[in-house]
Amino acid sequence: MILAHSVLHYPATLGDVEVKGITGLAVETLQQAVAEGKRVKPVAVAEREGSRYRLVVGPAWLDWSHPLAQLGAEQMGIVYHTDVCGVISAAIVEETPMPPRQPCCGT
């Protein structure tokens, strides 16, 4: 929802997001993905559908060469599919869900 608002300027609410859990995946599903050269990762996707966006969060089977498949447990990434620049990706290390508290004003 944060990216939908800030990047796409799309006023999404939690009710607009289709959520599929990743914790319920069976071990056999993950083993099958590896056997097929894939990696299962939790992914958020925004796909344009006319003047709206379809927002989905859930498990995705990614090729090992996909930028998001390369990320470790403490990393987050984003991939943009653009009409002018092709595919752009970026990643950061995020060790905890909350950033560390920064001292204020040099104290």
N, C-alpha and C positions, 0 to 999 in steps of 0.2 A: 504494500500500500504506500510505503514511503516513496519508492521509486515511481509508482504510478502518479503520485501527486507531484513530486519534484521534477522528474524527468519528462514524463508524458503529459503533464498538466491535466491529468484525468482524475476527477473527484471520486475516487473509489472509497468504499466502506468495507468493513470486514465481511459483510453479507455478500459483497460482489466477488469474493475470493472463494474458489472451489478448493477445498483442502483435502488432501489424501495423505494419510499417515504413512511414515516409512518404518515405524517400529514394529508393525505387524507383519513385515515381510518374512517369509519362511527362509530358513537357511538354504533349502533346496533352490529357491529363487535366486539367491545370491550366488550359489555355486553354478547355476545354469548361466547366469550373466558372465561369470568369469570364463566358463567353458566356451562361450560365444565371443570372447574378446571384448567384453563390455564391463563397465563399472557402474554400480547403482549409487546414485547420489541424490540427496534432497535438493530439488530445484524449484525456483519460482519463475514462472513464465507469464509474459504479457504478450498476447497476440492480438493484432488489430483485426477487428471484424466490423467493417464499415466505419461508422463514426464512433464505435465503442471498442473496448478491449476485453478480451477473455483473460481473466486472471486465475492461474492455477498454481498451487504449491503442492508438491508431492514427489515421489520417487521417479527418477528418469534413468533409462538405460543409455549410457553414454559410451561411445568408442573411447578406448584408452588414449587416443590422440586428441580428444576434445579438451580444450583448456580447463574446463571445470572438473574433468576427471583427474587431472593432474594435481588438484589441490589436496593438501593434507588436512588433518582434523582441526588445526588451529588457523585455517585460512578460509577466506571468503572471496568470491570472485563474481564478476559480471561479464557477460558477453553481449555486445550490441551487434545486430545485423542491420547494416545501414545501406541506403540506396546509393550513396556516393563513395564512401570509403571502404566498402566491403565489411569484413568482420573485425571488430575491435574488442579486445579483452583486457581486463585488469584484475589484479588480485592483491589482497592485503593479508597480513597476519593479525589475527584477532584472538588472543589467548583466552580471554574471558568475554562473556556477553556484555559486560559493562567495562568501559574504558577506565584506566586507573585514575584516581583523583589527582588532579594537578594542583600544585601550590598556586595561590593567587598572589599576584603583584610581587613576585620574587621572594615571598616569605616561606 
